[in-house]
Amino acid sequence: MWQAASDGKNFLLPIACDAWHHYYHYQSSAQYLWLAETLAILGKPEDALTAYDKAIFQDHLNNVAIEGRKGITGAIHYTKHPIWDAEFCVSIGEQPDEAAQMHDEAVSHYLAGDYIQALLVLPADTHHSNSHFLRGKCRFQLKAYREAYEEFSEAVRLSHIRHDVYHRFASQQHVWRGEKLFDEGHIDLAIADFTKALDLYDGNKDAMKARAVAYYAKGNIRLAQADEMAIA
C-alpha cells in the first residue's frame, strides 16, 4: 500500500487513498440514512428529509436513502458500508487499532441480535465514529429512538472530522508524489498530482507553490502567476 519516495517520504498509492475515501463516504451516507429513519420515527419529517439528502449527497447511488426520501420504508440495509472495521483495515494493509477491534467484537453480538451485549462491549465515551454508529443501531433496534438519534448525531460529527483529516492527509500525499514526479521530469503528471492535492484540500499552499513551479517549467507563465497570486 505504501511506496517510498527517494527523499524518504511516503505517499499512498491511489488505490489506497481511494479505498479510504470511498469508505468514509459510504460510512457517512450510512450514518445519515439511519439518522433520517430515526428522525422520521421521532416525528421530524423535515429534518429526516435533510438527512436523506445528505445521505444521497455522500453516495448518489444510495438507493435505500433515495427510496426512504420518497416515503418507501423497509429494512435499513446499506450494502456498501463495510460493517467490519478491523476487517476493512486489514484488507487495505492497515493495522486495526483497539477501537476497531472492539467495534468488530460488538458487531458479532449485533448480528446475533444481542444488542445489549453489543452495547456493553462498546465504550460510551469513544471517539470512534463507527462505534457510536453501532451503538445507535443497537438503540434503534431496542426502540430507544431518542438515544439512537444522539448516537447517530455523534457518529456523523466524528465522521466529518475524520473525513476532513483524511482530505488534508491525502492532499499532502499527492504533493509528495508530485514532487517526486517533477524531479523525474514527469511535469504533466506532477501538475496533475498538485491539482488533485488542491481538489482534496484547497488550502494546501505547498501544492499551490509546487504547481506554480511546474507551470513555470512548462512555460505557462499565466497559470504560474495565478497560483502565486492565490498564495499571497
mmCIF file of the C-alpha atoms, coordinates in Angstrom:
data_MODEL
# 
_entry.id   MODEL 
# 
loop_
_atom_site.group_PDB 
_atom_site.id 
_atom_site.type_symbol 
_atom_site.label_atom_id 
_atom_site.label_alt_id 
_atom_site.label_comp_id 
_atom_site.label_asym_id 
_atom_site.label_entity_id 
_atom_site.label_seq_id 
_atom_site.pdbx_PDB_ins_code 
_atom_site.Cartn_x 
_atom_site.Cartn_y 
_atom_site.Cartn_z 
_atom_site.occupancy 
_atom_site.B_iso_or_equiv 
_atom_site.pdbx_formal_charge 
_atom_site.auth_seq_id 
_atom_site.auth_comp_id 
_atom_site.auth_asym_id 
_atom_site.auth_atom_id 
_atom_site.pdbx_PDB_model_num 
ATOM 1   C CA . MET A 1 1   ? 0.000   0.000   0.000   1.00 0.00 ? 1   MET A CA 1 
ATOM 2   C CA . TRP A 1 2   ? 2.866   2.356   0.700   1.00 0.00 ? 2   TRP A CA 1 
ATOM 3   C CA . GLN A 1 3   ? 5.582   3.425   -1.678  1.00 0.00 ? 3   GLN A CA 1 
ATOM 4   C CA . ALA A 1 4   ? 8.658   5.308   -0.530  1.00 0.00 ? 4   ALA A CA 1 
ATOM 5   C CA . ALA A 1 5   ? 9.818   8.417   -2.354  1.00 0.00 ? 5   ALA A CA 1 
ATOM 6   C CA . SER A 1 6   ? 13.531  8.944   -2.991  1.00 0.00 ? 6   SER A CA 1 
ATOM 7   C CA . ASP A 1 7   ? 13.746  11.576  -0.249  1.00 0.00 ? 7   ASP A CA 1 
ATOM 8   C CA . GLY A 1 8   ? 12.403  9.171   2.359   1.00 0.00 ? 8   GLY A CA 1 
ATOM 9   C CA . LYS A 1 9   ? 8.843   10.468  2.414   1.00 0.00 ? 9   LYS A CA 1 
ATOM 10  C CA . ASN A 1 10  ? 5.991   8.033   1.981   1.00 0.00 ? 10  ASN A CA 1 
ATOM 11  C CA . PHE A 1 11  ? 2.977   8.536   -0.202  1.00 0.00 ? 11  PHE A CA 1 
ATOM 12  C CA . LEU A 1 12  ? -0.134  6.490   -0.681  1.00 0.00 ? 12  LEU A CA 1 
ATOM 13  C CA . LEU A 1 13  ? -0.786  4.820   -3.979  1.00 0.00 ? 13  LEU A CA 1 
ATOM 14  C CA . PRO A 1 14  ? -4.104  5.961   -5.466  1.00 0.00 ? 14  PRO A CA 1 
ATOM 15  C CA . ILE A 1 15  ? -5.867  2.667   -4.768  1.00 0.00 ? 15  ILE A CA 1 
ATOM 16  C CA . ALA A 1 16  ? -5.259  3.005   -1.022  1.00 0.00 ? 16  ALA A CA 1 
ATOM 17  C CA . CYS A 1 17  ? -6.344  6.654   -0.970  1.00 0.00 ? 17  CYS A CA 1 
ATOM 18  C CA . ASP A 1 18  ? -9.447  5.752   -2.928  1.00 0.00 ? 18  ASP A CA 1 
ATOM 19  C CA . ALA A 1 19  ? -10.274 2.883   -0.587  1.00 0.00 ? 19  ALA A CA 1 
ATOM 20  C CA . TRP A 1 20  ? -10.299 5.163   2.461   1.00 0.00 ? 20  TRP A CA 1 
ATOM 21  C CA . HIS A 1 21  ? -12.113 7.920   0.601   1.00 0.00 ? 21  HIS A CA 1 
ATOM 22  C CA . HIS A 1 22  ? -14.862 5.570   -0.536  1.00 0.00 ? 22  HIS A CA 1 
ATOM 23  C CA . TYR A 1 23  ? -15.065 4.093   2.950   1.00 0.00 ? 23  TYR A CA 1 
ATOM 24  C CA . TYR A 1 24  ? -15.684 7.458   4.567   1.00 0.00 ? 24  TYR A CA 1 
ATOM 25  C CA . HIS A 1 25  ? -18.289 8.482   2.005   1.00 0.00 ? 25  HIS A CA 1 
ATOM 26  C CA . TYR A 1 26  ? -20.113 5.181   2.451   1.00 0.00 ? 26  TYR A CA 1 
ATOM 27  C CA . GLN A 1 27  ? -19.770 5.477   6.223   1.00 0.00 ? 27  GLN A CA 1 
ATOM 28  C CA . SER A 1 28  ? -21.220 8.984   6.248   1.00 0.00 ? 28  SER A CA 1 
ATOM 29  C CA . SER A 1 29  ? -24.015 8.022   3.841   1.00 0.00 ? 29  SER A CA 1 
ATOM 30  C CA . ALA A 1 30  ? -24.984 5.069   6.021   1.00 0.00 ? 30  ALA A CA 1 
ATOM 31  C CA . GLN A 1 31  ? -24.937 7.193   9.173   1.00 0.00 ? 31  GLN A CA 1 
ATOM 32  C CA . TYR A 1 32  ? -27.183 9.841   7.627   1.00 0.00 ? 32  TYR A CA 1 
ATOM 33  C CA . LEU A 1 33  ? -29.522 7.106   6.399   1.00 0.00 ? 33  LEU A CA 1 
ATOM 34  C CA . TRP A 1 34  ? -30.079 5.692   9.897   1.00 0.00 ? 34  TRP A CA 1 
ATOM 35  C CA . LEU A 1 35  ? -30.314 9.226   11.297  1.00 0.00 ? 35  LEU A CA 1 
ATOM 36  C CA . ALA A 1 36  ? -33.032 10.029  8.742   1.00 0.00 ? 36  ALA A CA 1 
ATOM 37  C CA . GLU A 1 37  ? -35.030 6.920   9.638   1.00 0.00 ? 37  GLU A CA 1 
ATOM 38  C CA . THR A 1 38  ? -34.763 7.794   13.325  1.00 0.00 ? 38  THR A CA 1 
ATOM 39  C CA . LEU A 1 39  ? -35.867 11.391  12.765  1.00 0.00 ? 39  LEU A CA 1 
ATOM 40  C CA . ALA A 1 40  ? -38.878 10.153  10.805  1.00 0.00 ? 40  ALA A CA 1 
ATOM 41  C CA . ILE A 1 41  ? -39.884 7.910   13.705  1.00 0.00 ? 41  ILE A CA 1 
ATOM 42  C CA . LEU A 1 42  ? -39.407 10.803  16.147  1.00 0.00 ? 42  LEU A CA 1 
ATOM 43  C CA . GLY A 1 43  ? -41.909 12.842  14.132  1.00 0.00 ? 43  GLY A CA 1 
ATOM 44  C CA . LYS A 1 44  ? -39.434 15.243  12.498  1.00 0.00 ? 44  LYS A CA 1 
ATOM 45  C CA . PRO A 1 45  ? -40.129 14.773  8.758   1.00 0.00 ? 45  PRO A CA 1 
ATOM 46  C CA . GLU A 1 46  ? -38.341 17.931  7.573   1.00 0.00 ? 46  GLU A CA 1 
ATOM 47  C CA . ASP A 1 47  ? -35.171 17.039  9.469   1.00 0.00 ? 47  ASP A CA 1 
ATOM 48  C CA . ALA A 1 48  ? -35.477 13.494  8.134   1.00 0.00 ? 48  ALA A CA 1 
ATOM 49  C CA . LEU A 1 49  ? -35.621 14.777  4.541   1.00 0.00 ? 49  LEU A CA 1 
ATOM 50  C CA . THR A 1 50  ? -32.494 16.851  5.167   1.00 0.00 ? 50  THR A CA 1 
ATOM 51  C CA . ALA A 1 51  ? -30.695 13.771  6.498   1.00 0.00 ? 51  ALA A CA 1 
ATOM 52  C CA . TYR A 1 52  ? -31.836 11.712  3.499   1.00 0.00 ? 52  TYR A CA 1 
ATOM 53  C CA . ASP A 1 53  ? -30.484 14.434  1.196   1.00 0.00 ? 53  ASP A CA 1 
ATOM 54  C CA . LYS A 1 54  ? -27.130 14.322  2.976   1.00 0.00 ? 54  LYS A CA 1 
ATOM 55  C CA . ALA A 1 55  ? -27.049 10.530  2.716   1.00 0.00 ? 55  ALA A CA 1 
ATOM 56  C CA . ILE A 1 56  ? -27.643 10.799  -1.031  1.00 0.00 ? 56  ILE A CA 1 
ATOM 57  C CA . PHE A 1 57  ? -25.050 13.589  -1.343  1.00 0.00 ? 57  PHE A CA 1 
ATOM 58  C CA . GLN A 1 58  ? -22.409 11.359  0.254   1.00 0.00 ? 58  GLN A CA 1 
ATOM 59  C CA . ASP A 1 59  ? -23.313 8.495   -2.091  1.00 0.00 ? 59  ASP A CA 1 
ATOM 60  C CA . HIS A 1 60  ? -25.532 9.305   -5.072  1.00 0.00 ? 60  HIS A CA 1 
ATOM 61  C CA . LEU A 1 61  ? -26.275 5.592   -5.520  1.00 0.00 ? 61  LEU A CA 1 
ATOM 62  C CA . ASN A 1 62  ? -27.611 5.007   -2.007  1.00 0.00 ? 62  ASN A CA 1 
ATOM 63  C CA . ASN A 1 63  ? -30.899 3.579   -3.238  1.00 0.00 ? 63  ASN A CA 1 
ATOM 64  C CA . VAL A 1 64  ? -32.144 2.898   0.284   1.00 0.00 ? 64  VAL A CA 1 
ATOM 65  C CA . ALA A 1 65  ? -31.888 6.622   1.078   1.00 0.00 ? 65  ALA A CA 1 
ATOM 66  C CA . ILE A 1 66  ? -33.458 7.547   -2.269  1.00 0.00 ? 66  ILE A CA 1 
ATOM 67  C CA . GLU A 1 67  ? -36.428 5.279   -1.575  1.00 0.00 ? 67  GLU A CA 1 
ATOM 68  C CA . GLY A 1 68  ? -36.644 6.453   2.034   1.00 0.00 ? 68  GLY A CA 1 
ATOM 69  C CA . ARG A 1 69  ? -36.860 10.039  0.890   1.00 0.00 ? 69  ARG A CA 1 
ATOM 70  C CA . LYS A 1 70  ? -39.827 9.067   -1.283  1.00 0.00 ? 70  LYS A CA 1 
ATOM 71  C CA . GLY A 1 71  ? -41.558 7.546   1.724   1.00 0.00 ? 71  GLY A CA 1 
ATOM 72  C CA . ILE A 1 72  ? -40.748 3.956   0.773   1.00 0.00 ? 72  ILE A CA 1 
ATOM 73  C CA . THR A 1 73  ? -39.640 2.371   4.040   1.00 0.00 ? 73  THR A CA 1 
ATOM 74  C CA . GLY A 1 74  ? -38.203 -1.037  4.744   1.00 0.00 ? 74  GLY A CA 1 
ATOM 75  C CA . ALA A 1 75  ? -35.249 -2.750  6.341   1.00 0.00 ? 75  ALA A CA 1 
ATOM 76  C CA . ILE A 1 76  ? -32.241 -0.429  6.604   1.00 0.00 ? 76  ILE A CA 1 
ATOM 77  C CA . HIS A 1 77  ? -29.551 -2.373  4.787   1.00 0.00 ? 77  HIS A CA 1 
ATOM 78  C CA . TYR A 1 78  ? -26.819 -0.360  3.103   1.00 0.00 ? 78  TYR A CA 1 
ATOM 79  C CA . THR A 1 79  ? -24.541 -2.917  1.488   1.00 0.00 ? 79  THR A CA 1 
ATOM 80  C CA . LYS A 1 80  ? -21.752 -0.516  0.520   1.00 0.00 ? 80  LYS A CA 1 
ATOM 81  C CA . HIS A 1 81  ? -20.886 0.315   4.106   1.00 0.00 ? 81  HIS A CA 1 
ATOM 82  C CA . PRO A 1 82  ? -18.215 -2.083  5.457   1.00 0.00 ? 82  PRO A CA 1 
ATOM 83  C CA . ILE A 1 83  ? -19.656 -3.227  8.743   1.00 0.00 ? 83  ILE A CA 1 
ATOM 84  C CA . TRP A 1 84  ? -16.389 -4.847  9.887   1.00 0.00 ? 84  TRP A CA 1 
ATOM 85  C CA . ASP A 1 85  ? -13.939 -2.040  10.704  1.00 0.00 ? 85  ASP A CA 1 
ATOM 86  C CA . ALA A 1 86  ? -10.927 -4.190  11.569  1.00 0.00 ? 86  ALA A CA 1 
ATOM 87  C CA . GLU A 1 87  ? -11.501 -6.448  8.577   1.00 0.00 ? 87  GLU A CA 1 
ATOM 88  C CA . PHE A 1 88  ? -11.600 -3.420  6.286   1.00 0.00 ? 88  PHE A CA 1 
ATOM 89  C CA . CYS A 1 89  ? -8.328  -2.118  7.741   1.00 0.00 ? 89  CYS A CA 1 
ATOM 90  C CA . VAL A 1 90  ? -6.626  -5.449  7.123   1.00 0.00 ? 90  VAL A CA 1 
ATOM 91  C CA . SER A 1 91  ? -7.999  -5.613  3.568   1.00 0.00 ? 91  SER A CA 1 
ATOM 92  C CA . ILE A 1 92  ? -6.101  -2.436  2.615   1.00 0.00 ? 92  ILE A CA 1 
ATOM 93  C CA . GLY A 1 93  ? -2.966  -3.312  4.587   1.00 0.00 ? 93  GLY A CA 1 
ATOM 94  C CA . GLU A 1 94  ? -3.597  -1.248  7.713   1.00 0.00 ? 94  GLU A CA 1 
ATOM 95  C CA . GLN A 1 95  ? -3.173  -2.453  11.287  1.00 0.00 ? 95  GLN A CA 1 
ATOM 96  C CA . PRO A 1 96  ? -6.551  -2.118  13.055  1.00 0.00 ? 96  PRO A CA 1 
ATOM 97  C CA . ASP A 1 97  ? -6.469  -0.218  16.331  1.00 0.00 ? 97  ASP A CA 1 
ATOM 98  C CA . GLU A 1 98  ? -8.148  -1.257  19.578  1.00 0.00 ? 98  GLU A CA 1 
ATOM 99  C CA . ALA A 1 99  ? -11.303 0.746   18.830  1.00 0.00 ? 99  ALA A CA 1 
ATOM 100 C CA . ALA A 1 100 ? -11.782 -1.056  15.518  1.00 0.00 ? 100 ALA A CA 1 
ATOM 101 C CA . GLN A 1 101 ? -11.259 -4.431  17.168  1.00 0.00 ? 101 GLN A CA 1 
ATOM 102 C CA . MET A 1 102 ? -13.769 -3.661  19.930  1.00 0.00 ? 102 MET A CA 1 
ATOM 103 C CA . HIS A 1 103 ? -16.220 -2.447  17.294  1.00 0.00 ? 103 HIS A CA 1 
ATOM 104 C CA . ASP A 1 104 ? -15.945 -5.715  15.382  1.00 0.00 ? 104 ASP A CA 1 
ATOM 105 C CA . GLU A 1 105 ? -16.452 -7.741  18.536  1.00 0.00 ? 105 GLU A CA 1 
ATOM 106 C CA . ALA A 1 106 ? -19.640 -5.766  19.162  1.00 0.00 ? 106 ALA A CA 1 
ATOM 107 C CA . VAL A 1 107 ? -20.735 -6.316  15.548  1.00 0.00 ? 107 VAL A CA 1 
ATOM 108 C CA . SER A 1 108 ? -20.751 -10.069 16.182  1.00 0.00 ? 108 SER A CA 1 
ATOM 109 C CA . HIS A 1 109 ? -23.217 -9.552  19.043  1.00 0.00 ? 109 HIS A CA 1 
ATOM 110 C CA . TYR A 1 110 ? -25.284 -7.109  16.985  1.00 0.00 ? 110 TYR A CA 1 
ATOM 111 C CA . LEU A 1 111 ? -25.639 -9.551  14.080  1.00 0.00 ? 111 LEU A CA 1 
ATOM 112 C CA . ALA A 1 112 ? -26.667 -12.258 16.561  1.00 0.00 ? 112 ALA A CA 1 
ATOM 113 C CA . GLY A 1 113 ? -29.427 -9.958  17.814  1.00 0.00 ? 113 GLY A CA 1 
ATOM 114 C CA . ASP A 1 114 ? -27.786 -9.461  21.218  1.00 0.00 ? 114 ASP A CA 1 
ATOM 115 C CA . TYR A 1 115 ? -27.972 -5.675  21.243  1.00 0.00 ? 115 TYR A CA 1 
ATOM 116 C CA . ILE A 1 116 ? -27.464 -5.302  24.988  1.00 0.00 ? 116 ILE A CA 1 
ATOM 117 C CA . GLN A 1 117 ? -24.192 -7.244  24.882  1.00 0.00 ? 117 GLN A CA 1 
ATOM 118 C CA . ALA A 1 118 ? -23.040 -5.219  21.896  1.00 0.00 ? 118 ALA A CA 1 
ATOM 119 C CA . LEU A 1 119 ? -23.638 -2.035  23.894  1.00 0.00 ? 119 LEU A CA 1 
ATOM 120 C CA . LEU A 1 120 ? -21.688 -3.447  26.841  1.00 0.00 ? 120 LEU A CA 1 
ATOM 121 C CA . VAL A 1 121 ? -18.686 -4.103  24.577  1.00 0.00 ? 121 VAL A CA 1 
ATOM 122 C CA . LEU A 1 122 ? -18.675 -0.587  23.110  1.00 0.00 ? 122 LEU A CA 1 
ATOM 123 C CA . PRO A 1 123 ? -17.442 2.259   25.362  1.00 0.00 ? 123 PRO A CA 1 
ATOM 124 C CA . ALA A 1 124 ? -19.816 5.232   25.547  1.00 0.00 ? 124 ALA A CA 1 
ATOM 125 C CA . ASP A 1 125 ? -17.013 7.818   25.593  1.00 0.00 ? 125 ASP A CA 1 
ATOM 126 C CA . THR A 1 126 ? -15.225 6.618   22.452  1.00 0.00 ? 126 THR A CA 1 
ATOM 127 C CA . HIS A 1 127 ? -14.084 8.967   19.689  1.00 0.00 ? 127 HIS A CA 1 
ATOM 128 C CA . HIS A 1 128 ? -14.538 6.175   17.162  1.00 0.00 ? 128 HIS A CA 1 
ATOM 129 C CA . SER A 1 129 ? -17.292 7.194   14.746  1.00 0.00 ? 129 SER A CA 1 
ATOM 130 C CA . ASN A 1 130 ? -18.451 3.712   13.817  1.00 0.00 ? 130 ASN A CA 1 
ATOM 131 C CA . SER A 1 131 ? -18.699 2.682   17.470  1.00 0.00 ? 131 SER A CA 1 
ATOM 132 C CA . HIS A 1 132 ? -21.225 5.464   18.045  1.00 0.00 ? 132 HIS A CA 1 
ATOM 133 C CA . PHE A 1 133 ? -22.924 4.409   14.824  1.00 0.00 ? 133 PHE A CA 1 
ATOM 134 C CA . LEU A 1 134 ? -23.219 0.820   16.058  1.00 0.00 ? 134 LEU A CA 1 
ATOM 135 C CA . ARG A 1 135 ? -24.427 1.988   19.467  1.00 0.00 ? 135 ARG A CA 1 
ATOM 136 C CA . GLY A 1 136 ? -27.094 3.960   17.642  1.00 0.00 ? 136 GLY A CA 1 
ATOM 137 C CA . LYS A 1 137 ? -28.155 0.933   15.631  1.00 0.00 ? 137 LYS A CA 1 
ATOM 138 C CA . CYS A 1 138 ? -28.441 -1.094  18.838  1.00 0.00 ? 138 CYS A CA 1 
ATOM 139 C CA . ARG A 1 139 ? -30.548 1.640   20.445  1.00 0.00 ? 139 ARG A CA 1 
ATOM 140 C CA . PHE A 1 140 ? -32.678 1.775   17.306  1.00 0.00 ? 140 PHE A CA 1 
ATOM 141 C CA . GLN A 1 141 ? -33.319 -1.976  17.415  1.00 0.00 ? 141 GLN A CA 1 
ATOM 142 C CA . LEU A 1 142 ? -34.242 -1.632  21.084  1.00 0.00 ? 142 LEU A CA 1 
ATOM 143 C CA . LYS A 1 143 ? -36.696 1.138   20.094  1.00 0.00 ? 143 LYS A CA 1 
ATOM 144 C CA . ALA A 1 144 ? -34.812 3.703   22.185  1.00 0.00 ? 144 ALA A CA 1 
ATOM 145 C CA . TYR A 1 145 ? -35.053 6.213   19.355  1.00 0.00 ? 145 TYR A CA 1 
ATOM 146 C CA . ARG A 1 146 ? -34.054 9.356   21.255  1.00 0.00 ? 146 ARG A CA 1 
ATOM 147 C CA . GLU A 1 147 ? -30.815 7.692   22.400  1.00 0.00 ? 147 GLU A CA 1 
ATOM 148 C CA . ALA A 1 148 ? -30.302 6.342   18.878  1.00 0.00 ? 148 ALA A CA 1 
ATOM 149 C CA . TYR A 1 149 ? -30.646 9.860   17.482  1.00 0.00 ? 149 TYR A CA 1 
ATOM 150 C CA . GLU A 1 150 ? -27.966 11.148  19.865  1.00 0.00 ? 150 GLU A CA 1 
ATOM 151 C CA . GLU A 1 151 ? -25.569 8.328   18.919  1.00 0.00 ? 151 GLU A CA 1 
ATOM 152 C CA . PHE A 1 152 ? -26.112 8.806   15.169  1.00 0.00 ? 152 PHE A CA 1 
ATOM 153 C CA . SER A 1 153 ? -25.579 12.562  15.505  1.00 0.00 ? 153 SER A CA 1 
ATOM 154 C CA . GLU A 1 154 ? -22.272 11.993  17.301  1.00 0.00 ? 154 GLU A CA 1 
ATOM 155 C CA . ALA A 1 155 ? -21.241 9.408   14.697  1.00 0.00 ? 155 ALA A CA 1 
ATOM 156 C CA . VAL A 1 156 ? -21.874 11.909  11.910  1.00 0.00 ? 156 VAL A CA 1 
ATOM 157 C CA . ARG A 1 157 ? -19.924 14.635  13.726  1.00 0.00 ? 157 ARG A CA 1 
ATOM 158 C CA . LEU A 1 158 ? -16.886 12.404  14.257  1.00 0.00 ? 158 LEU A CA 1 
ATOM 159 C CA . SER A 1 159 ? -17.079 11.050  10.727  1.00 0.00 ? 159 SER A CA 1 
ATOM 160 C CA . HIS A 1 160 ? -16.856 14.559  9.272   1.00 0.00 ? 160 HIS A CA 1 
ATOM 161 C CA . ILE A 1 161 ? -13.866 15.397  11.451  1.00 0.00 ? 161 ILE A CA 1 
ATOM 162 C CA . ARG A 1 162 ? -12.049 12.259  10.299  1.00 0.00 ? 162 ARG A CA 1 
ATOM 163 C CA . HIS A 1 163 ? -13.045 12.925  6.700   1.00 0.00 ? 163 HIS A CA 1 
ATOM 164 C CA . ASP A 1 164 ? -11.504 16.398  6.871   1.00 0.00 ? 164 ASP A CA 1 
ATOM 165 C CA . VAL A 1 165 ? -8.322  14.938  8.349   1.00 0.00 ? 165 VAL A CA 1 
ATOM 166 C CA . TYR A 1 166 ? -8.269  12.386  5.528   1.00 0.00 ? 166 TYR A CA 1 
ATOM 167 C CA . HIS A 1 167 ? -8.562  15.103  2.872   1.00 0.00 ? 167 HIS A CA 1 
ATOM 168 C CA . ARG A 1 168 ? -5.653  17.066  4.309   1.00 0.00 ? 168 ARG A CA 1 
ATOM 169 C CA . PHE A 1 169 ? -3.540  13.927  4.671   1.00 0.00 ? 169 PHE A CA 1 
ATOM 170 C CA . ALA A 1 170 ? -4.295  12.626  1.179   1.00 0.00 ? 170 ALA A CA 1 
ATOM 171 C CA . SER A 1 171 ? -3.666  16.092  -0.249  1.00 0.00 ? 171 SER A CA 1 
ATOM 172 C CA . GLN A 1 172 ? -0.139  16.092  1.154   1.00 0.00 ? 172 GLN A CA 1 
ATOM 173 C CA . GLN A 1 173 ? 0.480   12.592  -0.204  1.00 0.00 ? 173 GLN A CA 1 
ATOM 174 C CA . HIS A 1 174 ? -0.287  13.873  -3.700  1.00 0.00 ? 174 HIS A CA 1 
ATOM 175 C CA . VAL A 1 175 ? 2.091   16.796  -3.172  1.00 0.00 ? 175 VAL A CA 1 
ATOM 176 C CA . TRP A 1 176 ? 4.929   14.471  -2.200  1.00 0.00 ? 176 TRP A CA 1 
ATOM 177 C CA . ARG A 1 177 ? 4.280   12.178  -5.139  1.00 0.00 ? 177 ARG A CA 1 
ATOM 178 C CA . GLY A 1 178 ? 4.031   15.180  -7.462  1.00 0.00 ? 178 GLY A CA 1 
ATOM 179 C CA . GLU A 1 179 ? 7.395   16.455  -6.237  1.00 0.00 ? 179 GLU A CA 1 
ATOM 180 C CA . LYS A 1 180 ? 8.958   13.086  -6.998  1.00 0.00 ? 180 LYS A CA 1 
ATOM 181 C CA . LEU A 1 181 ? 7.402   13.011  -10.465 1.00 0.00 ? 181 LEU A CA 1 
ATOM 182 C CA . PHE A 1 182 ? 8.626   16.563  -11.098 1.00 0.00 ? 182 PHE A CA 1 
ATOM 183 C CA . ASP A 1 183 ? 12.177  15.623  -10.086 1.00 0.00 ? 183 ASP A CA 1 
ATOM 184 C CA . GLU A 1 184 ? 11.991  12.714  -12.524 1.00 0.00 ? 184 GLU A CA 1 
ATOM 185 C CA . GLY A 1 185 ? 10.919  15.007  -15.352 1.00 0.00 ? 185 GLY A CA 1 
ATOM 186 C CA . HIS A 1 186 ? 7.253   13.981  -15.499 1.00 0.00 ? 186 HIS A CA 1 
ATOM 187 C CA . ILE A 1 187 ? 5.965   17.539  -15.318 1.00 0.00 ? 187 ILE A CA 1 
ATOM 188 C CA . ASP A 1 188 ? 2.439   16.951  -16.637 1.00 0.00 ? 188 ASP A CA 1 
ATOM 189 C CA . LEU A 1 189 ? 1.898   14.114  -14.180 1.00 0.00 ? 189 LEU A CA 1 
ATOM 190 C CA . ALA A 1 190 ? 3.296   16.267  -11.387 1.00 0.00 ? 190 ALA A CA 1 
ATOM 191 C CA . ILE A 1 191 ? 0.848   19.062  -12.253 1.00 0.00 ? 191 ILE A CA 1 
ATOM 192 C CA . ALA A 1 192 ? -1.979  16.526  -12.185 1.00 0.00 ? 192 ALA A CA 1 
ATOM 193 C CA . ASP A 1 193 ? -0.937  15.435  -8.672  1.00 0.00 ? 193 ASP A CA 1 
ATOM 194 C CA . PHE A 1 194 ? -0.637  19.011  -7.404  1.00 0.00 ? 194 PHE A CA 1 
ATOM 195 C CA . THR A 1 195 ? -4.084  19.759  -8.850  1.00 0.00 ? 195 THR A CA 1 
ATOM 196 C CA . LYS A 1 196 ? -5.519  16.656  -7.175  1.00 0.00 ? 196 LYS A CA 1 
ATOM 197 C CA . ALA A 1 197 ? -3.948  17.799  -3.911  1.00 0.00 ? 197 ALA A CA 1 
ATOM 198 C CA . LEU A 1 198 ? -5.812  21.105  -4.219  1.00 0.00 ? 198 LEU A CA 1 
ATOM 199 C CA . ASP A 1 199 ? -9.056  19.330  -5.095  1.00 0.00 ? 199 ASP A CA 1 
ATOM 200 C CA . LEU A 1 200 ? -8.750  17.415  -1.837  1.00 0.00 ? 200 LEU A CA 1 
ATOM 201 C CA . TYR A 1 201 ? -7.772  20.466  0.225   1.00 0.00 ? 201 TYR A CA 1 
ATOM 202 C CA . ASP A 1 202 ? -7.796  23.861  -1.463  1.00 0.00 ? 202 ASP A CA 1 
ATOM 203 C CA . GLY A 1 203 ? -5.833  25.410  1.405   1.00 0.00 ? 203 GLY A CA 1 
ATOM 204 C CA . ASN A 1 204 ? -2.703  23.352  0.688   1.00 0.00 ? 204 ASN A CA 1 
ATOM 205 C CA . LYS A 1 205 ? -0.134  26.096  -0.010  1.00 0.00 ? 205 LYS A CA 1 
ATOM 206 C CA . ASP A 1 206 ? 2.600   23.521  -0.629  1.00 0.00 ? 206 ASP A CA 1 
ATOM 207 C CA . ALA A 1 207 ? 0.552   22.203  -3.553  1.00 0.00 ? 207 ALA A CA 1 
ATOM 208 C CA . MET A 1 208 ? -0.057  25.703  -4.902  1.00 0.00 ? 208 MET A CA 1 
ATOM 209 C CA . LYS A 1 209 ? 3.642   26.627  -4.727  1.00 0.00 ? 209 LYS A CA 1 
ATOM 210 C CA . ALA A 1 210 ? 4.736   23.356  -6.306  1.00 0.00 ? 210 ALA A CA 1 
ATOM 211 C CA . ARG A 1 211 ? 2.213   23.676  -9.126  1.00 0.00 ? 211 ARG A CA 1 
ATOM 212 C CA . ALA A 1 212 ? 3.391   27.234  -9.841  1.00 0.00 ? 212 ALA A CA 1 
ATOM 213 C CA . VAL A 1 213 ? 6.964   25.953  -10.197 1.00 0.00 ? 213 VAL A CA 1 
ATOM 214 C CA . ALA A 1 214 ? 5.754   23.181  -12.502 1.00 0.00 ? 214 ALA A CA 1 
ATOM 215 C CA . TYR A 1 215 ? 3.773   25.645  -14.619 1.00 0.00 ? 215 TYR A CA 1 
ATOM 216 C CA . TYR A 1 216 ? 6.877   27.822  -14.984 1.00 0.00 ? 216 TYR A CA 1 
ATOM 217 C CA . ALA A 1 217 ? 8.827   24.735  -16.088 1.00 0.00 ? 217 ALA A CA 1 
ATOM 218 C CA . LYS A 1 218 ? 6.173   24.159  -18.773 1.00 0.00 ? 218 LYS A CA 1 
ATOM 219 C CA . GLY A 1 219 ? 6.392   27.779  -19.851 1.00 0.00 ? 219 GLY A CA 1 
ATOM 220 C CA . ASN A 1 220 ? 2.825   28.501  -18.749 1.00 0.00 ? 220 ASN A CA 1 
ATOM 221 C CA . ILE A 1 221 ? 3.533   31.864  -17.138 1.00 0.00 ? 221 ILE A CA 1 
ATOM 222 C CA . ARG A 1 222 ? -0.105  32.942  -16.792 1.00 0.00 ? 222 ARG A CA 1 
ATOM 223 C CA . LEU A 1 223 ? -1.164  29.882  -14.768 1.00 0.00 ? 223 LEU A CA 1 
ATOM 224 C CA . ALA A 1 224 ? 2.031   30.026  -12.683 1.00 0.00 ? 224 ALA A CA 1 
ATOM 225 C CA . GLN A 1 225 ? 1.412   33.647  -11.772 1.00 0.00 ? 225 GLN A CA 1 
ATOM 226 C CA . ALA A 1 226 ? -2.226  32.866  -10.957 1.00 0.00 ? 226 ALA A CA 1 
ATOM 227 C CA . ASP A 1 227 ? -1.098  30.268  -8.418  1.00 0.00 ? 227 ASP A CA 1 
ATOM 228 C CA . GLU A 1 228 ? 1.434   32.691  -6.945  1.00 0.00 ? 228 GLU A CA 1 
ATOM 229 C CA . MET A 1 229 ? -1.243  35.364  -6.577  1.00 0.00 ? 229 MET A CA 1 
ATOM 230 C CA . ALA A 1 230 ? -3.558  32.866  -4.864  1.00 0.00 ? 230 ALA A CA 1 
ATOM 231 C CA . ILE A 1 231 ? -0.859  32.136  -2.265  1.00 0.00 ? 231 ILE A CA 1 
ATOM 232 C CA . ALA A 1 232 ? -0.239  35.823  -1.478  1.00 0.00 ? 232 ALA A CA 1 
# 
